Every structure is written in C-alpha cells, then in structure tokens.
Amino acid sequence: MERFLQERLDALELSGGKRTLHVHKAQGLNLASNDYLGLASNIPLQQEFLRTLEDKPPLFSASSSRLLTGNVAAYEVLETTLARLFGTQSALVFNSGYHMNVGILPALCTDKTLILADKLVHASLIDGIRLSKGKFLRYAHNDLNHLETLLRTHHEAYEHIIVVTESIFSMDGDEADLKGLVALKHRYEKMVLYVDEAHGVGVRGESGLGCVQGCGCMGEIDILAGTFGKALASVGGYIACSALMREFLVNHMRTLIFTTALPPINLLWSTFVLERLSGFENARAQLAKVSTLLREGLVQKGYAHPSSSHIIPLMVGENAPTLKKARALQALGFYALPIRPPTVPKGTSRIRFSLTSLVQEADIRAILDVL
Ligand SMILES: *Cc1c(COP(=O)(O)O)cnc(C)c1O
C-alpha cells in the first residue's frame, strides 16, 4: 500500500494539485472565508447567546441518533423556526450540508427517477447522485433551454424528474434563474425542484432568507436546502419542505438515521442566529457594496468573470500560475486562496475571492491596485 500511496501523491505534486492541511491563523485580510455576515467573528453576539444558556439541559452531545434519543427539544424549536420563516409546512435539519446532499437523493430516487443536475453543482450533490438509484444527466450550466429539452425528451419515461441546482454557485459566484426554474416546474408536472442555497441564505432577500426570497419564489421550491456553516455561522444543513417530504426522509434517509444527532448547543445557536437574521441588513448591504466594487473593478482591469455575487473568481487557468498569484496576494496581506481541479474543471484554476461584510471599500481598492 505504501508504494501506491507515495506514487499517487508524487503524481499529484507534479501536476500542482497536491493539497496540505495547514493550521489557519489570521493572516491579513481574510478573503477565503464563508463568514459572509461576519457573525462567526462577532464576539458580543456569541456572548449574548452564551448568557441564554443558564439552566439549559446538557449541551455538548446528543449521545444518539435522532431516531433513538438524540431528537432533543432544540431540534423541534429549530425546525419550527425554519418552517415559520420559510413559510413551509415543515423543515428538517441535518448534521451538515454534506450529509444533507449525500442523503436526500438516495432516499428519494428509484430507477424510475431521472435526476437533471446543473453541470456545476457541488461535490456533495454529485456524491448524492452517485449513491442514488436514479438515472442522471447534466444540463449545461444555467442553460434552461437545454434543461427544457431534456425535460421534454424524458418526461414520458420517468415517474419523477428531480432538477438539482445551487442558487449562487460556489465556485463561479453566478446565479441560477430561480424564476425560470419555477416556471418550468409549472409546465412539467413530474418535475421536482431541489435548490441548494448554501451561499444564498443569510446574504440575499430582504430578511436574509436567500435568493428564493430575493426573487419572490418563496413557497415554490419543493426542496429548499441551505447550510448553517456559512453566513449563519453555525453547523448543519436544513431543508424547508412539505410535512410529507419530511416524514418520508425521516424514514428513508440514511445520513439522517445512521449518525449521532447534532449537539444541542449548536441547535440553540442556529436558532438564535436565525431569529436575528432579518436584523443583519446592514451587513448584507455592506457585502453587496464591496462585492459590486470588486466585480466591476476586475472587469475594468480586463479580468472577465461570471460572478454576480460576493463569490468572485479571478480566472487564471493552469495550476502553477494560479498558485503563484495567490502567494503574491498573500505576501501583500490579502489572504485569497487558489482553487484547483478537481474542485473546479481542468484548465479553470482560479483565485476565489469570497467576500464578507467585514471587508471595507478601501480594502477592495487596495486589492485592485495590486492586480
Ligand atoms: C459548503 C456547501 C455544502 C456543504 O455544506 P457543509 O455544511 O459545509 O457540509 C453543500 N452545498 C454547497 C453548495 C456548499 O457550498
């Protein structure tokens, strides 16, 4: 085995694709974080939360699956809060966004299910597709004409067609046309719409509920998924859905059933943040402002990019020059990270700027000066 491991690692190193884990310490301006609203680094907010914990039951472990004794009261509170905010019958919380996306499709799909996924969906969704019994086709990125062609072609042959997309795409920072997808759903009755808002929730919509709120599509998505680990500064995944969908998943979803439930303290913190989410409009506005500034500045400098959000890729191409550019930025105090295959398609290595509300306009001007 040792020899096999070494040879494969050497090959990776040669292609510039080898990764290492390094201990992260604050190094200049963090441009690689998903703490989009600055909540994960908001100490007063955390202290306020900690003061609410006196007289609470044990906090640090659920000690069991939700299907056994791990389904503590804090789950009910969090899921009720989610359903109320999103205006759905129900909600269901998972240990992580990865557990969520790896588990939903295998639970729902039979060999009579077709999955149509956007070409650029997240690895966790791809893994869910691979584990499922459904047939799988990709449609060209954000190309609803291509999607409709596939829907039309295959509508007869399947019982259900699950269309899977992100709202804001994690690597390109561009956005799905949710309104267009909802319109398709109204035309194709077998279509089920599954939208992952990992990068939209908290950031978009007048009360921070995501792109779905921003585009007036609340209540129109069958499986509205999001994660707590990014803007919401916690841990876990969730879907807002019908009561029937929730009941089905509780009975069939292996990544929900066969894992220890989240610690109560995380559930309480997620609820605490969610209840304050509508109040973070200043952070949302700041994030929108600096994002526009960087997007427009990059274009002015001749760097074409697809982004319309706070995730902004500076496309380089090959691995080596991407690493070099990232190191140069880091040396000047801008902690931006290179993203390489297999996270992104070959030949599209990039610096991924992931902005937060803690970034100031002067920071953006300084970054643009360096480039
Ligand atoms: C980060 C991410 C996930 C995974 O969520 P975790 O809670 O970090 O496991 C799922 N989907 C998308 C689109 C993501 O960006």
The ligand as a Tripos MOL2 file, in Angstrom:
@<TRIPOS>MOLECULE
LIG
   15    15     1     0     0
SMALL
NO_CHARGES

@<TRIPOS>ATOM
      1 C1        -20.4900   24.2040    1.5860 C.3       1 LIG1
      2 C2        -21.5130   23.5670    0.7160 C.ar      1 LIG1
      3 C3        -22.1740   22.3980    1.1090 C.ar      1 LIG1
      4 C4        -21.7370   21.6150    2.3140 C.3       1 LIG1
      5 O1        -22.2020   22.1640    3.4780 O.3       1 LIG1
      6 P1        -21.4500   21.8120    4.8460 P.3       1 LIG1
      7 O2        -22.4330   22.2200    5.8880 O.co2     1 LIG1
      8 O3        -20.2090   22.6160    4.8520 O.co2     1 LIG1
      9 O4        -21.1910   20.3420    4.8420 O.co2     1 LIG1
     10 C5        -23.2230   21.9520    0.3420 C.ar      1 LIG1
     11 N1        -23.5890   22.5870   -0.7880 N.ar      1 LIG1
     12 C6        -22.9300   23.6760   -1.2260 C.ar      1 LIG1
     13 C7        -23.3510   24.3280   -2.4870 C.3       1 LIG1
     14 C8        -21.8660   24.1880   -0.4940 C.ar      1 LIG1
     15 O5        -21.2050   25.2500   -0.9310 O.3       1 LIG1
@<TRIPOS>BOND
     1     1     2 1
     2     2     3 ar
     3     2    14 ar
     4     3     4 1
     5     3    10 ar
     6     4     5 1
     7     5     6 1
     8     6     7 2
     9     6     8 1
    10     6     9 1
    11    10    11 ar
    12    11    12 ar
    13    12    13 1
    14    12    14 ar
    15    14    15 1
@<TRIPOS>SUBSTRUCTURE
     1 LIG1         1 GROUP 0 **** ****
